Every structure is written in C-alpha cells, then in structure tokens.
C-alpha cells in the first residue's frame, strides 16, 4: 500500500471518525446502495419476534443492526469500486 494511504488508514483506525465526517459519508451518493442490488439491504427482525425477545436480546439486535449498516456501506463502496475498475478494464 502507498505510504499516504497507510497513514490515513492508521489514523482512522487509531482515532476513529468524527460524527460530521461519518454523516458526510453516509449521505454521499457513492456509498448508497445501488437500487438493483437487494443483497446489500439490511436484515430486519420480524416485529412479532422482536417484541417477544428479552431486553438484552433486543439491545444486541439493535447493536448488530448498526454494525450491519457499516458493513453494508463498506461492501457497497467496494462493489462500486470494482464496477468502476471493470469499466476501465
């Protein structure tokens, strides 16, 4: 990896991201799910099943939804990057 990229990655993983930077990324067209790619849609728990869960399980489910959003956003960026590279190739 190029040194400037390594420095950026190290800084981001060491210090995290400011909320306003995260909001910019979330709202950017490049990070939004393509409309024809249903596999990048977050999984939602059935409402009746969710209501039957204990409080701790509900908290865990909510936390995992947030993690899932970030993973899906990362996957979207990777897929869009691969699509752009495929067009170039």
Residue frames as qw, qx, qy, qz and C-alpha x, y, z in Angstrom:
[[0.000, 0.889, 0.458, 0.000, 0.00, 0.00, 0.00],
 [0.334, 0.639, -0.046, 0.691, 1.16, 3.53, -0.73],
 [0.363, -0.077, -0.539, 0.756, 2.51, 5.39, 2.31],
 [0.247, -0.142, 0.083, -0.955, -0.15, 8.20, 2.32],
 [0.705, -0.239, -0.455, -0.488, -2.93, 5.58, 2.21],
 [0.653, -0.150, -0.662, 0.336, -1.31, 3.62, 5.05],
 [0.141, 0.041, -0.395, 0.907, -1.06, 6.79, 7.13],
 [0.471, -0.198, -0.134, -0.849, -4.74, 7.60, 6.53],
 [0.763, -0.217, -0.571, -0.212, -5.84, 4.07, 7.42],
 [0.533, -0.083, -0.621, 0.569, -3.70, 4.00, 10.56],
 [0.065, -0.110, 0.247, -0.961, -5.01, 7.40, 11.67],
 [0.604, -0.222, -0.297, -0.705, -8.64, 6.43, 11.07],
 [0.784, -0.217, -0.581, -0.027, -8.35, 3.14, 12.94],
 [0.460, -0.034, -0.540, 0.704, -6.38, 4.70, 15.80],
 [0.022, 0.082, 0.271, -0.959, -8.52, 7.82, 16.28],
 [0.262, 0.556, 0.764, -0.195, -11.91, 6.96, 14.81],
 [0.153, 0.409, 0.473, 0.766, -14.09, 9.26, 12.75],
 [0.129, 0.152, 0.327, -0.924, -15.85, 12.46, 13.76],
 [0.388, 0.484, 0.723, -0.305, -19.65, 12.35, 13.61],
 [0.385, 0.749, -0.002, -0.540, -19.87, 15.02, 10.90],
 [0.100, 0.479, -0.772, -0.407, -17.39, 13.10, 8.70],
 [0.241, 0.126, 0.961, -0.039, -19.44, 9.94, 9.15],
 [0.413, 0.635, 0.468, -0.455, -22.66, 11.78, 8.19],
 [0.283, 0.680, -0.381, -0.559, -21.00, 13.08, 5.01],
 [0.006, -0.249, 0.935, 0.253, -20.01, 9.56, 4.02],
 [0.310, 0.338, 0.856, -0.241, -23.48, 8.15, 4.75],
 [0.395, 0.729, 0.293, -0.475, -25.14, 10.84, 2.62],
 [0.023, 0.548, -0.594, -0.588, -22.67, 10.57, -0.29],
 [0.811, 0.353, -0.108, -0.453, -24.12, 9.01, -3.47],
 [0.467, 0.485, -0.739, -0.005, -21.03, 6.80, -3.79],
 [0.034, -0.180, 0.895, -0.407, -21.86, 5.00, -0.53],
 [0.667, 0.111, 0.286, -0.679, -25.58, 4.48, -1.16],
 [0.549, 0.039, 0.833, 0.051, -26.77, 1.02, -2.14],
 [0.170, 0.107, -0.623, -0.756, -27.44, 0.53, -5.85],
 [0.653, 0.051, 0.199, -0.729, -31.19, 0.08, -6.34],
 [0.837, 0.226, -0.387, -0.314, -30.70, -3.18, -8.25],
 [0.443, 0.288, -0.785, 0.323, -28.61, -4.87, -5.52],
 [0.688, -0.539, -0.161, -0.458, -31.06, -6.26, -2.98],
 [0.838, -0.115, -0.433, 0.312, -28.33, -8.30, -1.25],
 [0.349, 0.194, -0.336, 0.853, -26.98, -5.10, 0.31],
 [0.444, -0.589, -0.185, -0.649, -30.23, -4.43, 2.18],
 [0.128, -0.345, 0.732, -0.574, -30.10, -4.62, 6.00],
 [0.409, -0.266, -0.869, -0.089, -31.86, -7.59, 7.56],
 [0.375, -0.365, 0.197, -0.829, -34.86, -6.63, 9.70],
 [0.013, 0.060, 0.947, -0.317, -36.20, -8.78, 12.51],
 [0.294, -0.500, -0.701, -0.414, -39.88, -9.73, 12.30],
 [0.237, -0.510, 0.173, -0.808, -41.81, -7.30, 14.55],
 [0.834, -0.400, -0.121, -0.360, -43.69, -10.06, 16.42],
 [0.871, -0.020, -0.330, 0.363, -40.48, -11.99, 17.09],
 [0.295, 0.424, -0.296, 0.803, -38.69, -8.80, 18.15],
 [0.484, -0.547, 0.058, -0.680, -41.50, -8.00, 20.62],
 [0.928, -0.304, -0.181, -0.116, -41.12, -11.47, 22.17],
 [0.676, 0.310, -0.424, 0.517, -37.37, -11.05, 22.79],
 [0.573, -0.644, -0.289, 0.417, -35.88, -10.27, 26.18],
 [0.003, -0.986, 0.035, 0.162, -34.48, -6.76, 26.66],
 [0.445, -0.581, 0.548, 0.406, -30.85, -7.90, 26.33],
 [0.562, 0.234, 0.696, 0.381, -31.60, -9.66, 23.04],
 [0.283, 0.895, 0.340, 0.057, -33.33, -6.51, 21.76],
 [0.197, -0.899, 0.263, 0.289, -30.27, -4.42, 22.68],
 [0.534, -0.275, 0.678, 0.423, -27.98, -6.90, 20.94],
 [0.510, 0.551, 0.611, 0.252, -30.21, -6.90, 17.84],
 [0.129, 0.981, 0.119, -0.080, -30.16, -3.10, 17.71],
 [0.345, -0.732, 0.464, 0.361, -26.39, -3.03, 18.08],
 [0.568, 0.000, 0.726, 0.388, -25.95, -5.61, 15.33],
 [0.425, 0.793, 0.430, 0.081, -28.19, -3.55, 13.02],
 [0.026, -0.961, 0.181, 0.210, -25.81, -0.61, 13.41],
 [0.456, -0.453, 0.676, 0.361, -22.78, -2.81, 12.73],
 [0.590, 0.374, 0.685, 0.207, -24.58, -4.30, 9.75],
 [0.307, 0.930, 0.173, -0.110, -25.19, -0.83, 8.27],
 [0.148, -0.827, 0.460, 0.287, -21.46, -0.05, 8.37],
 [0.533, -0.149, 0.782, 0.285, -20.54, -3.42, 6.84],
 [0.531, 0.618, 0.572, 0.092, -23.10, -2.95, 4.06],
 [0.163, 0.964, -0.061, -0.199, -21.81, 0.56, 3.38],
 [0.310, -0.619, 0.646, 0.321, -18.26, -0.77, 3.13],
 [0.566, 0.165, 0.778, 0.218, -19.39, -3.56, 0.82],
 [0.425, 0.835, 0.341, -0.081, -21.22, -1.01, -1.34],
 [0.000, 0.895, -0.343, -0.284, -18.08, 1.09, -1.70],
 [0.430, -0.338, 0.784, 0.294, -16.04, -2.00, -2.62],
 [0.558, 0.440, 0.696, 0.101, -18.63, -3.15, -5.17],
 [0.326, 0.925, 0.132, -0.144, -18.86, 0.29, -6.76],
 [0.169, -0.763, 0.538, 0.317, -15.05, 0.45, -6.91],
 [0.508, -0.063, 0.821, 0.253, -14.90, -2.97, -8.58],
 [0.509, 0.695, 0.507, -0.022, -17.58, -1.89, -11.06],
 [0.154, 0.944, -0.163, -0.242, -15.56, 1.22, -11.94],
 [0.312, -0.541, 0.721, 0.300, -12.39, -0.87, -12.37],
 [0.590, 0.251, 0.757, 0.124, -14.29, -3.34, -14.55],
 [0.433, 0.861, 0.233, -0.128, -15.37, -0.49, -16.84],
 [0.026, -0.853, 0.449, 0.265, -11.76, 0.66, -17.16],
 [0.413, -0.268, 0.842, 0.222, -10.52, -2.88, -17.88]]
